[in-house]
Amino acid sequence: MLPTIGQRVRAAREKRGVSQAELARQLEASVNAINMLEQDKILDPRASRLIGVARVLRVSADYLLGLKEDIESERLATAVA
């Protein structure tokens, strides 16, 4: 079974060493909202929320949506190379 959006958000957040509280602060959201997102209790997250998560965690929105398996953003990878 493929990972859900919530599982991908959590994996990216943990990989970057960002707490739920820090992610919530940067997104101007509640910790409860981040927790619900990670537990897939928000069935249809807003695009603006996913874009914000992607920016803060430095991953592509395609990764969060399951369209891409690589957690690293192509833009970031080429910027580092």
MDTraj code that builds the backbone (N, CA, C; nanometers):
import mdtraj as md
import numpy as np

residues = "MET LEU PRO THR ILE GLY GLN ARG VAL ARG ALA ALA ARG GLU LYS ARG GLY VAL SER GLN ALA GLU LEU ALA ARG GLN LEU GLU ALA SER VAL ASN ALA ILE ASN MET LEU GLU GLN ASP LYS ILE LEU ASP PRO ARG ALA SER ARG LEU ILE GLY VAL ALA ARG VAL LEU ARG VAL SER ALA ASP TYR LEU LEU GLY LEU LYS GLU ASP ILE GLU SER GLU ARG LEU ALA THR ALA VAL ALA".split()
xyz = np.array([
    [0.0835, -0.1186, 0.0000],
    [0.0000, 0.0000, 0.0000],
    [0.0882, 0.1254, 0.0000],
    [0.0505, 0.2219, -0.0807],
    [0.1273, 0.3453, -0.0914],
    [0.1072, 0.4325, 0.0320],
    [0.2116, 0.5083, 0.0708],
    [0.1969, 0.5984, 0.1845],
    [0.0921, 0.7066, 0.1558],
    [0.0223, 0.7475, 0.2593],
    [-0.0777, 0.8534, 0.2473],
    [-0.0101, 0.9898, 0.2544],
    [-0.0860, 1.0935, 0.2254],
    [-0.0330, 1.2300, 0.2381],
    [0.0163, 1.2520, 0.3805],
    [-0.0637, 1.2125, 0.4772],
    [-0.0256, 1.2313, 0.6172],
    [0.1036, 1.1594, 0.6525],
    [0.1191, 1.0375, 0.6036],
    [0.2420, 0.9623, 0.6303],
    [0.3621, 1.0300, 0.5649],
    [0.3409, 1.0854, 0.4467],
    [0.4505, 1.1541, 0.3784],
    [0.4870, 1.2846, 0.4496],
    [0.3863, 1.3560, 0.4985],
    [0.4138, 1.4794, 0.5745],
    [0.4960, 1.4441, 0.6985],
    [0.4530, 1.3433, 0.7700],
    [0.5238, 1.3044, 0.8923],
    [0.6666, 1.2601, 0.8611],
    [0.6846, 1.1795, 0.7573],
    [0.8184, 1.1324, 0.7205],
    [0.9096, 1.2494, 0.6857],
    [0.8583, 1.3437, 0.6084],
    [0.9384, 1.4595, 0.5696],
    [0.9701, 1.5461, 0.6915],
    [0.8717, 1.5655, 0.7770],
    [0.8915, 1.6474, 0.8975],
    [0.9986, 1.5855, 0.9865],
    [0.9900, 1.4553, 1.0079],
    [1.0873, 1.3869, 1.0922],
    [1.2254, 1.3862, 1.0279],
    [1.2323, 1.3679, 0.8963],
    [1.3609, 1.3687, 0.8264],
    [1.4295, 1.5045, 0.8411],
    [1.3517, 1.6102, 0.8402],
    [1.4076, 1.7454, 0.8529],
    [1.4292, 1.7871, 0.9986],
    [1.3840, 1.7027, 1.0930],
    [1.4028, 1.7346, 1.2345],
    [1.3141, 1.8479, 1.2834],
    [1.1964, 1.8582, 1.2243],
    [1.1020, 1.9648, 1.2593],
    [0.9910, 1.9043, 1.3448],
    [0.9619, 1.9674, 1.4574],
    [0.8529, 1.9189, 1.5422],
    [0.7183, 1.9616, 1.4844],
    [0.6123, 1.8961, 1.5313],
    [0.4785, 1.9382, 1.4908],
    [0.4544, 2.0828, 1.5325],
    [0.5017, 2.1191, 1.6500],
    [0.4820, 2.2556, 1.6995],
    [0.5525, 2.3578, 1.6105],
    [0.6734, 2.3267, 1.5676],
    [0.7482, 2.4188, 1.4808],
    [0.6816, 2.4289, 1.3435],
    [0.6386, 2.3176, 1.2892],
    [0.5694, 2.3203, 1.1606],
    [0.4418, 2.4026, 1.1719],
    [0.3679, 2.3811, 1.2790],
    [0.2447, 2.4570, 1.3008],
    [0.2743, 2.6063, 1.3101],
    [0.3794, 2.6422, 1.3830],
    [0.4152, 2.7840, 1.3980],
    [0.4478, 2.8464, 1.2629],
    [0.5274, 2.7767, 1.1829],
    [0.5678, 2.8320, 1.0533],
    [0.4509, 2.8420, 0.9558],
    [0.3522, 2.7554, 0.9722],
    [0.2355, 2.7576, 0.8838],
    [0.1209, 2.8413, 0.9409],
    [0.1425, 2.8967, 1.0612],
    [0.0372, 2.9708, 1.1312],
    [-0.0868, 2.8843, 1.1459],
    [-0.0649, 2.7621, 1.1922],
    [-0.1712, 2.6638, 1.2135],
    [-0.1594, 2.6127, 1.3566],
    [-0.2553, 2.5345, 1.3980],
    [-0.2483, 2.4744, 1.5313],
    [-0.1743, 2.3408, 1.5238],
    [-0.1184, 2.3007, 1.6356],
    [-0.0542, 2.1693, 1.6435],
    [-0.1583, 2.0613, 1.6150],
    [-0.2801, 2.0831, 1.6621],
    [-0.3883, 1.9877, 1.6364],
    [-0.4126, 1.9716, 1.4861],
    [-0.4065, 2.0807, 1.4109],
    [-0.4264, 2.0735, 1.2655],
    [-0.3160, 1.9902, 1.2000],
    [-0.1926, 2.0073, 1.2452],
    [-0.0807, 1.9295, 1.1903],
    [-0.0977, 1.7832, 1.2267],
    [-0.1353, 1.7572, 1.3513],
    [-0.1581, 1.6201, 1.3960],
    [-0.2690, 1.5539, 1.3135],
    [-0.3776, 1.6261, 1.2905],
    [-0.4882, 1.5716, 1.2110],
    [-0.4451, 1.5453, 1.0668],
    [-0.3632, 1.6353, 1.0119],
    [-0.3121, 1.6162, 0.8759],
    [-0.2281, 1.4892, 0.8693],
    [-0.1390, 1.4712, 0.9652],
    [-0.0512, 1.3547, 0.9660],
    [-0.1283, 1.2246, 0.9887],
    [-0.2406, 1.2313, 1.0575],
    [-0.3212, 1.1122, 1.0822],
    [-0.4274, 1.0912, 0.9739],
    [-0.4210, 1.1714, 0.8692],
    [-0.5152, 1.1631, 0.7573],
    [-0.6593, 1.1833, 0.8007],
    [-0.6794, 1.2652, 0.9017],
    [-0.8143, 1.2982, 0.9463],
    [-0.8704, 1.4176, 0.8703],
    [-0.7835, 1.4847, 0.7949],
    [-0.8275, 1.5899, 0.7039],
    [-0.8306, 1.5239, 0.5664],
    [-0.9498, 1.4965, 0.5179],
    [-0.9634, 1.4165, 0.3968],
    [-0.9212, 1.4898, 0.2703],
    [-0.9359, 1.6193, 0.2683],
    [-0.9059, 1.6971, 0.1487],
    [-0.8292, 1.8232, 0.1894],
    [-0.6983, 1.8087, 0.2200],
    [-0.6231, 1.9267, 0.2633],
    [-0.6180, 2.0325, 0.1522],
    [-0.6273, 2.1565, 0.1922],
    [-0.6217, 2.2675, 0.0964],
    [-0.4867, 2.2675, 0.0250],
    [-0.4894, 2.3058, -0.0998],
    [-0.3659, 2.3145, -0.1784],
    [-0.2682, 2.4111, -0.1138],
    [-0.3186, 2.5231, -0.0639],
    [-0.2301, 2.6222, -0.0020],
    [-0.1602, 2.5642, 0.1204],
    [-0.2299, 2.4761, 0.1933],
    [-0.1687, 2.4127, 0.3108],
    [-0.0576, 2.3182, 0.2676],
    [-0.0828, 2.2379, 0.1641],
    [0.0188, 2.1441, 0.1161],
    [0.1389, 2.2169, 0.0578],
    [0.1147, 2.3265, -0.0094],
    [0.2256, 2.4057, -0.0637],
    [0.3093, 2.4611, 0.0504],
    [0.2438, 2.5093, 0.1553],
    [0.3158, 2.5597, 0.2721],
    [0.3984, 2.4516, 0.3385],
    [0.3404, 2.3336, 0.3553],
    [0.4134, 2.2208, 0.4144],
    [0.5342, 2.1876, 0.3277],
    [0.5138, 2.1807, 0.1973],
    [0.6232, 2.1489, 0.1054],
    [0.7362, 2.2510, 0.1167],
    [0.7021, 2.3775, 0.1255],
    [0.8048, 2.4823, 0.1367],
    [0.8811, 2.4724, 0.2685],
    [0.8088, 2.4591, 0.3772],
    [0.8734, 2.4528, 0.5081],
    [0.9631, 2.3300, 0.5191],
    [0.9156, 2.2157, 0.4703],
    [0.9908, 2.0909, 0.4833],
    [1.0863, 2.0656, 0.3673],
    [1.0875, 2.1576, 0.2699],
    [1.1776, 2.1489, 0.1551],
    [1.1618, 2.0171, 0.0793],
    [1.0354, 1.9856, 0.0482],
    [1.0031, 1.8707, -0.0363],
    [0.9099, 1.9206, -0.1459],
    [0.8923, 1.8412, -0.2480],
    [0.8009, 1.8821, -0.3543],
    [0.6572, 1.8476, -0.3163],
    [0.5647, 1.9256, -0.3670],
    [0.4231, 1.8933, -0.3487],
    [0.3921, 1.7604, -0.4165],
    [0.4613, 1.7297, -0.5245],
    [0.4438, 1.6004, -0.5917],
    [0.4765, 1.4858, -0.4968],
    [0.5796, 1.5025, -0.4149],
    [0.6127, 1.3985, -0.3169],
    [0.4986, 1.3828, -0.2171],
    [0.4474, 1.4930, -0.1636],
    [0.3402, 1.4865, -0.0646],
    [0.2154, 1.4206, -0.1224],
    [0.1884, 1.4445, -0.2506],
    [0.0702, 1.3891, -0.3155],
    [0.0897, 1.2457, -0.3642],
    [0.2117, 1.1954, -0.3529],
    [0.2383, 1.0583, -0.3962],
    [0.2661, 1.0450, -0.5444],
    [0.2894, 1.1558, -0.6125],
    [0.3191, 1.1523, -0.7555],
    [0.4671, 1.1277, -0.7814],
    [0.5466, 1.1390, -0.6763],
    [0.6905, 1.1229, -0.6858],
    [0.7369, 1.0504, -0.5601],
    [0.8230, 0.9541, -0.5744],
    [0.8673, 0.8755, -0.4591],
    [0.9852, 0.9381, -0.3856],
    [1.0668, 1.0157, -0.4545],
    [1.1865, 1.0733, -0.3941],
    [1.1495, 1.1906, -0.3044],
    [1.1895, 1.1831, -0.1783],
    [1.1554, 1.2888, -0.0821],
    [1.2309, 1.4182, -0.1116],
    [1.3463, 1.4102, -0.1731],
    [1.4252, 1.5293, -0.2017],
    [1.3667, 1.6045, -0.3205],
    [1.3577, 1.7343, -0.3065],
    [1.3081, 1.8185, -0.4132],
    [1.4116, 1.8281, -0.5238],
    [1.3687, 1.8141, -0.6489],
    [1.4610, 1.8280, -0.7615],
    [1.5255, 1.9649, -0.7624],
    [1.4479, 2.0661, -0.7284],
    [1.5010, 2.2032, -0.7258],
    [1.6144, 2.2143, -0.6247],
    [1.5963, 2.1537, -0.5080],
    [1.6993, 2.1589, -0.4055],
    [1.8198, 2.0776, -0.4460],
    [1.7968, 1.9619, -0.5053],
    [1.9076, 1.8756, -0.5460],
    [1.9941, 1.9455, -0.6510],
    [1.9333, 2.0139, -0.7465],
    [2.0105, 2.0814, -0.8495],
    [2.0781, 2.2054, -0.7938],
    [2.0203, 2.2683, -0.6947],
    [2.0815, 2.3869, -0.6334],
    [2.2072, 2.3484, -0.5564],
    [2.2087, 2.2297, -0.4989],
    [2.3227, 2.1846, -0.4191],
    [2.4335, 2.1342, -0.5101],
    [2.3989, 2.0731, -0.6231],
    [2.4969, 2.0123, -0.7132],
    [2.5863, 2.1136, -0.7801],
])
top = md.Topology()
chain = top.add_chain()
for i, resn in enumerate(residues, 1):
    res = top.add_residue(resn, chain, resSeq=i)
    for name in ("N", "CA", "C"):
        top.add_atom(name, md.element.get_by_symbol(name[0]), res)
traj = md.Trajectory(xyz[None], top)
